[in-house]
Amino acid sequence: MDRIYLDNAATTPLSEEVIDAMVDVMKTNYGNPSSTHSLGQEAKILIENVRRQVADYLHVTPAEIIFTSCGTESNNMIIKSCVNHLGVERIITSPMEHKCVAETVLDMKKRRGVEVVYLRPDQKGDFDLIQLEEIIKSSDKKTLVTLMHANNEIGNLLDLKKVAEMCKANKVLFHSDTVQSMAHMEMDFSQIPLDFASCSAHKFHGPKGSGFAFIRKASGLKGIITGGPQERSLRAGTENVCGIVGLGKALEISLNNMDQYSSHIKEIKKYTKERLLSEVDGVKFNGRSAEEETSLYTVLSVLLPFKDPMIGLKLDMKGIAVSQGSACSSGATKPSMVMMMILDEDEIENCTPLRISFSHLTTKEEIDTLVDALQEIAVSFNIEKTNIEHR
């Protein structure tokens, strides 16, 4: 069976060039980057070259890039250090955040007594930034705002620049989980005064287990993994050299092809939306995901007009890999917090959310197969419903 992969928001397949670059490093650059001999220093140079590459992309200094294992580690380090080392007493966040942010915030509430204030979204998944500013100004406690850039389920985009400027004007810290948008969009942190951000390479055809944290210079942030002086003493432990090189190669490919890739993916997303509307009666789209200008172009969140908790398995049996929500919530029997926030009670009870996420490798033929499968499932539900009504 030919496999169709439409879960790129969870992870992306490795590019062949990335694999080749990583294998070459594993074969020839096996030195410890902390060693003073030539093999160690050659490995160190590879790391610093990627650090400069990432810094150039974000328009920041290399010293502000700290390599980690993933976005989850980056988010944990930033949030926990803000509380433990920078004296943050209040965190403003939302119920729409990725679990690695949501659970870390709750951990800080439980362990450190941090006040947590939630900014509630409207039914489109948008936030009222006037309300955000009112919340910021409502307390003199040292505050961290943590809001993701692109929602991993519905693709809604936050106005990073506006929120960052608001936070800076009110002297509060601002962290954004940028895992879904990094390397898919232009980023200029010299013009966006946020304090912290995060990245995972596997979201743009790089390796799992490699990511980075952006930490604004002179923030005073400290690491949570102690030991040696690696990564400016912010992240102890021998560096994942081949993973960092893989991240750098994946970023290079993504940036060099951003216009081409984004154009292709936007066309695929538009085609998917049109085909679903024409073939699946009653289908809707969640959040802003179907709107080109206000959502991340790689994600389309669909609301199917029937309840089927097993739809992911049914599609998998047809060779189609797709998700009902965040990969970190897979296996859950109830809707994700994102869906709970934006759907009404009737939609939660009677409809099925489906997240379709694309890459430059996605084809229209694959979308046709998906839509045909969904139409077949929808028809079977309608037949079953009709039979029940006539009994």
N, C-alpha and C positions, 0 to 999 in steps of 0.2 A: 504494500500500500504506500502510495506517495503521501508524504506528510505535508500538511499546510500549516505554517506557523504564523499565528496572528496574535501573539502575546508578547510583543516587543517592549511593552511598558514594564514587564516583569524582568526580562533579560533579552539580550540580542545575541545572535550567533556571532562567533569570532570571525573577523576578517582573515583571509588567508595570509595577507601581508603581516598582520599582527602575530599570527602563529609563527611565521617564519622568523620575525624579529625576536620573539621570545625564545624560540628554540636555539637560535644563534647565540643569544646571551647565555642560556643554560649550558651550552657546549663550550664557550670560550671565555666568558666573563664570570667565572665562578668565585672570584675573590670576595672577601668580606670588605664592604666599603669603609669600614672603620680601621682596616689594616693599613699600615704605612708603606708596605712594599708595593711594587708596581701593579701586581694583580689586583690588590685592594683598591688602589687609586684609580685604576681603569674603570672598575665598577662604580666608584664614587663619581667619576666624571659623567658616566651615563645617567646617573640619577640627577645630577645638577643640570645636565642639558635638558632633561624633561621638565625640571622645575622652572627653568627659564622659559621653556616653551609654553607651559601653562600660564605663567605670569604674563607673558606677552599677550596671550589670548584674552586675559582678564584685565590687562592694562594696570597691573600692580607690580610690586617688587617681588623677586624670587623668595626673599625671606618671609613673605606672607603666605607661602604655599607649604603646607605640611602634609606629607604623604601618609595615608592610613590604609586600612584594609577595605573600607567601603563607606558609603554614606551613613550607615547606622553607627559605625564607630565615630565618624566625624561629628555627627549630631550629638551623640552621647558626650564626647569630649567637650564640645562647646557649651552645651547646656549645663552639665555638671560642674565644669570649671567656673562658669559665670556665677553659679551659686556658691561653690566652695571657696573660690579664690577672689572673686570680684565683688562679693557681698550682695548679690542680687537677692532681694526679699520677695519680689513679685514677678510672676511670669504671665504675660498676656499671650494667649494662643487661641486656637480654634478647635472644634470637634472634628474638623476635616483633615487634620494632619496625619501623616504616615505614623504607623504604630511605634516606630523607633523614636519619634519625637513625643508622641502622646504618652507612652509608657515612661519615658525618661522624666517628663514633666511631673507625672504622678508620683514617681519615685522620689523626686526632690520635694514634693509636697509632704510625702509620708516621712521621709528621713530627716529633712531639714526644716520642715514647717513653712515652706514657701507658699505664699498666697497665689492661687491660680485663678485667673479671670478668663472666661471664654468669650470670644467674639463670635456671635451666631451668624450664620449665612442666611441669605434669603433663599427662595425656592429655586433660583437659578444657580445657587452655590456661590454668589458674590457676597462681599463684605462691604458694610457701610463704613467708609474711612472717616467720615465725620464722627461716627460713634466711636471708632478706634481712638481718635484724638481725644474725645471726651473721657474715655476710660484711662488713657495715658495721664491726663491732667488731673484725674480724680484722687491721686495719692502722691505723697512725697517719697514713698518707698523706692529704693533703687530697683529699676525695672528692666526686664528683658522682654522684648516682643519677638516671638518666633512664629512665623507664618510662611508656608511653602510658596514657592514661585509658581509652579505648575502642578495642579492637583493630579495625583497619580491615577485617579479613577475617572474623573470627568473632564480633566484637561483645562479647567478654568485657570486663567493667568492673573496673577496679582500684579498691580502696578508697583514694581520693586522700587523704582526711583521715587515715586510719591511717598511711599511708606518710609523709605530710608530717610528722606529729607524731613518728614514729620518727626521721626524718632530723633534725628540729630538735633532738630530745633528744640525738642523738649528734653534733651539730655538723657535719653534712654537708649539702651543697647538694642540692636536689631540683628537677628539671625534668620536666615532663610535656607530651608532645605531646597536646594536647586538641582537635585538629583535627576529629575525628569527633563529639565530644560538645558542642562549643561551640554555643550557640544552640538546642540540642535538649533541654537539661536546665538546671535551676536551678544556678547557680554562685555560691558565696559564698567568695571568697578571704580575707575577713576572719576566717573560721572554719577555713579550710584553709591552714595555714602553709607552702605550697609557695613556692619562690623564683622559678620561671620557668614560663611556659606559652605556647602558640602557637595561632594561629587562621588559617583561610582562609575568606574570605567565600563562595567558590563551593560550599561544603558546605551552605549554608543559603539557597540561591536568590539569592545575591549575585554580584558579578562576579568572574571570574578575574583574577588579578594584583593582588588587594587582600587584605591580612591584617594581623595585628598580633602583637606579642610582649608578654606581660605580664612585666615585670621588677621584682621587689620593690625598693622604695625602699631606698637605702643598700647595695645589693648590691655596688656597685663595678664592675658590668659595663660594658664599653666596646664601641663599635661595631666592625665589621669592614669597613664601607664608609666610607672617609674622604673628606673634602671640606669642605662647608659645615656650618653648625651646626644643620641641620634635625633634627627629632625628638630634641631634647636632646643633639645631637651624637652620637647613637647610630646614626643612619642617614642619612648625607649624601645629598643629591640632591633635586631639586625634587619635591615631593609629588604623588602621583596623586590630585588633588582629586576628580575625578568618581568614581574607584574607591572612595575613602574614603567619599564620600557614599552610594554604592551599598551599601557595607558597612553603613553606619548605617541606611539604609532597610530593608535585608534583616533586620538584627537587630531593628529595631523591629517589623516584621511578624511575625517568628518569636516574639518575646516576647509580643506582644499576642495571638497565636493558639496559644500553646504547648499549652494544655490541649486545645483542639479538634484541633489537628494530631496530637498524640501519641495521643489517643484513637482517631482514625481510623486512624493507621498501625498501632497495636497490634492493632486489629481486622483489618486487612488481613493483617498478619503471622500472626495466629492462623488466619485463613482459608486462607492459603497452606500453612501447616504441615498442617492437617487435610486439605486437598485432595491434597497430595503423598502423605501417608500412606495415603490411600484409593485413589489411582490409580496409584502407582508402587511396585510390589512391591520390598521390600528397601531403600528409601530410608532414609537416616539424616541426622542433623544434627550439624554440627561444633561443638566447643567448647560454650559456654553459649548459643549463638545462639537456640536454641528455647525457652529458659527466660526467662520474662517478667521476673522480678525481678533476674536476675544478668547481663543482657546489654543492649546498646544496642538500643532498639526498632526502629531503622531497618534492621537487618541480619539476614538469615537465611542461614546457611552450610549448604549442602546437600551430601550425599555420595551421588552416584548409583551404583547397583550394577552399573555397567559402565564400561569404559575407552573414552573417546572424546575425544581431544585436540582434535578439530575441533568440539566441541559449540557453542562460542561462535559460530563461523561458521555452523553449521547453523541456530541460533536467529536469527542476524542475517538470514539469507536468508528467514526466516519473518516478518521485521519486528520481532523482539524483541531489544532491546539489554540484554545482561546480561553479567556478568563471571565469570571463573573465579577471580579473586583481586584483588589490588591492581592498580590501573590502572598504577602505576609499574613493574609486573612483566609487563605485557601483552606477548605475543609470545614469552614464555619457553616452552621445550619441556618443562621439568621442573617438578614441583610447587614452590610457593612455600616459603620457609623456615618459614612458619607451619604449612603442611600437613605438612611434613617433621617438625616437632616433635610434632604431635598424632596423626598417623595411624600405624598399624602398617604393616609391610612389605607385607602382603597387600592392605591398602586402597590403598596407594600404587600397587601394580602393577595392581590390577583395578578400581579405582573412579575416579570423576570428581568433583572438587569444583566447586561452582557457588555463587557469591555473588549472592544476590538482595537488592537494597537498595531501600527504599521511600521515598516522600514523601507529602505530603498530597494529591498529585494522582493517586496510584495508585488504580485501581479494581478491584473484584472481577472484572469482566468481563475485564480485562487478565490477571489471575491465572489465570482459566479458560483463556484462550488459551495462556498459558505452560505450564500443566499438561498441556493437550491435546497440545502440541508435544512435551513431554518424554515423555509416555506413548507417542506415536507413535515417537519415537526409541528408547525402551526396547524396544518390541515388535519393531522392526526388528533390534535387537541380539540379541534372544532367538531370532528366526527364523534369523538368520545363524549363531548359536551352535549351534542344533539341526541345521542343514544340515551344519556342519563335523563334528559328532559322528556323523552318519550316513554320512559319506563313507568 
